[in-house]
Amino acid sequence: MNMSPRKYNHIFLAVLAFSIILLVVGMVTENIILLGAGFLIAFGSFVFRVITFRCPYCGYYLGRRSGTYCPHCKKDIE
C-alpha cells in the first residue's frame, strides 16, 4: 500500500494524540501501566514517522516540513 506522506502524518498525529490521552489518564489515576503504555505508544509513533514521512520519489526524510513538494528533488508529494 502506497500512501502519501501527508496521510502517514495524519496517522502519526492520531496515534500521538491517543498516547497523550493515555499519559494524562495514567498520571491522574496514578496507573503505572497506562503511563508505560502511553510512553511506548508515543515512542512508537515517532519511530513510525521517521520511517514513513519520506518523499515517495527520492526517499528524503521530510522532517517537520508540510509543504507540497520535496525540498531535495523538488517533486510534488501530494
C-alpha positions in Angstrom: 0.0 0.0 0.0 1.5 3.3 -1.1 0.1 6.3 0.8 1.2 9.9 0.6 3.4 11.3 3.4 0.6 13.6 4.4 -1.7 10.6 5.2 1.1 9.0 7.2 1.5 12.3 9.1 -2.3 12.2 10.0 -1.9 8.6 11.3 1.1 9.8 13.3 -0.8 12.7 14.9 -3.8 10.5 15.7 -1.6 7.9 17.4 0.3 10.6 19.2 -2.9 12.2 20.5 -4.0 8.8 21.8 -0.8 8.3 23.6 -1.0 11.7 25.2 -4.5 10.8 26.4 -3.1 7.6 28.0 -0.4 9.6 29.6 -2.7 12.1 31.2 -5.2 9.5 32.4 -2.2 7.5 33.8 -0.9 10.5 35.7 -4.4 11.4 37.1 -5.2 7.9 38.2 -1.5 7.1 39.1 -1.7 4.0 37.0 1.8 2.9 36.0 0.6 0.6 33.3 -1.2 3.4 31.5 1.8 5.6 31.8 4.1 2.9 30.4 1.7 2.2 27.6 1.5 5.9 26.8 5.2 6.3 26.6 5.7 3.2 24.5 3.0 4.3 22.0 4.4 7.8 21.8 7.9 6.4 21.1 6.5 4.0 18.5 4.6 6.8 16.8 7.8 8.9 16.4 9.6 5.8 15.0 6.7 5.3 12.6 7.0 9.0 11.5 10.8 8.7 10.8 10.3 5.6 8.8 7.2 6.7 6.7 7.4 10.5 6.4 9.7 10.4 3.3 9.5 11.6 -0.2 7.9 8.9 -2.4 10.4 9.6 -5.2 13.8 10.1 -3.6 13.3 8.8 -0.1 14.4 12.0 1.5 13.2 12.4 5.1 10.8 15.4 5.1 11.2 16.2 8.8 8.8 18.8 10.0 8.1 20.2 6.5 4.5 20.2 5.5 4.9 21.7 2.1 3.6 20.3 -1.2 7.0 19.4 -2.7 10.2 17.6 -1.7 13.0 20.1 -0.8 15.5 17.6 -2.1 14.2 16.5 -5.5 11.6 19.3 -5.9 8.8 16.9 -7.0 5.2 17.2 -5.9 4.4 14.9 -2.9 0.6 15.3 -2.9 
